[in-house]
Amino acid sequence: MQINADGAVTVTGWLRCSPPVYTFEYSVGVIQQTGSGNSVLSQREILPCDGKRQRFAIVVAAPTDGVFIDGRADVGIYVGLYDPMAGGDLALEDSVSTRLKTR
């Protein structure tokens, strides 16, 4: 994961889903002892569910209190999906401990 010049962190990953399911929300959080931040977006079809592996890059703004620094960080990702056939929401969640590096 990289720390951008403006102090934000770019989180990258991959998602694969297939129709008729579609994505409608994501939330990403980055936590360090020196600062934390998150990014949330809600809208239909944030990433396409076309059966292909999709790469995403989500920017988490610089913390309002503290800063992101090179070193260990905990990252959590939530992707909300909707299945119209089942008439309900699905959720994908993952977390990882990783290292942040200044770009």
C-alpha positions as CSV (number, residue, x, y, z in Angstrom):
1,M,0.0,0.0,0.0
2,Q,1.3,3.4,-0.8
3,I,1.1,6.8,1.0
4,N,0.5,9.5,-1.6
5,A,2.2,13.0,-1.5
6,D,-1.0,14.5,0.0
7,G,-0.9,12.0,3.0
8,A,-3.7,9.8,1.7
9,V,-3.3,6.1,1.2
10,T,-4.3,4.2,-2.0
11,V,-5.7,0.7,-1.2
12,T,-5.7,-1.7,-4.2
13,G,-7.4,-5.1,-4.6
14,W,-9.4,-7.4,-6.8
15,L,-13.0,-8.4,-7.0
16,R,-14.9,-10.9,-9.2
17,C,-18.7,-11.2,-9.2
18,S,-21.2,-12.2,-11.8
19,P,-24.6,-10.9,-12.9
20,P,-27.3,-10.5,-11.8
21,V,-25.4,-9.5,-8.6
22,Y,-24.2,-5.9,-8.5
23,T,-22.1,-3.9,-6.2
24,F,-23.6,-0.9,-4.3
25,E,-21.2,0.1,-1.6
26,Y,-17.7,-0.1,-0.4
27,S,-15.9,0.9,2.8
28,V,-12.2,0.8,3.4
29,G,-10.4,1.7,6.6
30,V,-6.7,2.1,7.4
31,I,-5.5,2.1,11.0
32,Q,-2.1,2.9,12.4
33,Q,-1.0,4.0,15.8
34,T,-0.2,7.4,14.3
35,G,-3.5,7.9,12.5
36,S,-6.5,6.3,10.9
37,G,-9.0,7.0,8.1
38,N,-11.7,5.5,6.0
39,S,-13.4,5.9,2.7
40,V,-17.1,5.0,2.0
41,L,-18.9,5.2,-1.4
42,S,-22.5,4.2,-2.0
43,Q,-23.8,4.0,-5.6
44,R,-25.1,1.3,-7.9
45,E,-22.4,-0.7,-9.7
46,I,-19.3,0.7,-8.1
47,L,-17.4,-2.2,-9.8
48,P,-18.9,-4.2,-12.6
49,C,-20.1,-7.7,-11.9
50,D,-19.4,-9.2,-15.3
51,G,-17.7,-12.4,-14.2
52,K,-14.2,-10.9,-14.9
53,R,-11.7,-10.1,-12.2
54,Q,-11.8,-6.3,-11.6
55,R,-8.9,-4.3,-10.1
56,F,-9.9,-1.5,-7.8
57,A,-8.0,1.4,-6.3
58,I,-9.6,3.3,-3.4
59,V,-8.1,6.4,-1.9
60,V,-8.4,6.8,1.9
61,A,-7.9,10.5,2.7
62,A,-5.2,11.6,5.1
63,P,-6.3,11.3,8.7
64,T,-8.0,14.4,10.3
65,D,-6.0,13.6,13.4
66,G,-2.5,12.3,13.0
67,V,-0.7,11.1,9.9
68,F,0.0,7.9,8.0
69,I,3.6,6.9,8.2
70,D,5.8,4.2,6.6
71,G,5.3,1.0,8.5
72,R,2.7,-1.5,9.7
73,A,-1.0,-0.8,9.1
74,D,-4.3,-2.7,9.4
75,V,-6.6,-2.4,6.4
76,G,-10.2,-3.5,6.4
77,I,-12.4,-3.7,3.2
78,Y,-16.2,-4.2,3.0
79,V,-18.0,-4.5,-0.4
80,G,-21.8,-4.6,-0.4
81,L,-23.5,-6.5,-3.2
82,Y,-27.2,-7.0,-4.0
83,D,-28.6,-10.2,-5.5
84,P,-32.0,-9.4,-7.2
85,M,-32.7,-13.1,-7.7
86,A,-32.5,-13.8,-3.9
87,G,-33.9,-10.4,-3.1
88,G,-31.2,-9.6,-0.6
89,D,-27.8,-8.1,0.2
90,L,-24.5,-9.9,0.3
91,A,-21.3,-8.7,1.9
92,L,-17.7,-9.4,1.2
93,E,-15.3,-8.5,4.0
94,D,-11.6,-8.9,4.4
95,S,-8.8,-7.5,6.5
96,V,-5.0,-7.6,6.3
97,S,-2.0,-6.3,8.2
98,T,0.3,-4.8,5.7
99,R,3.1,-2.2,5.3
100,L,2.5,1.4,4.1
101,K,5.3,2.9,2.0
102,T,5.7,6.6,1.0
103,R,5.3,6.9,-2.7
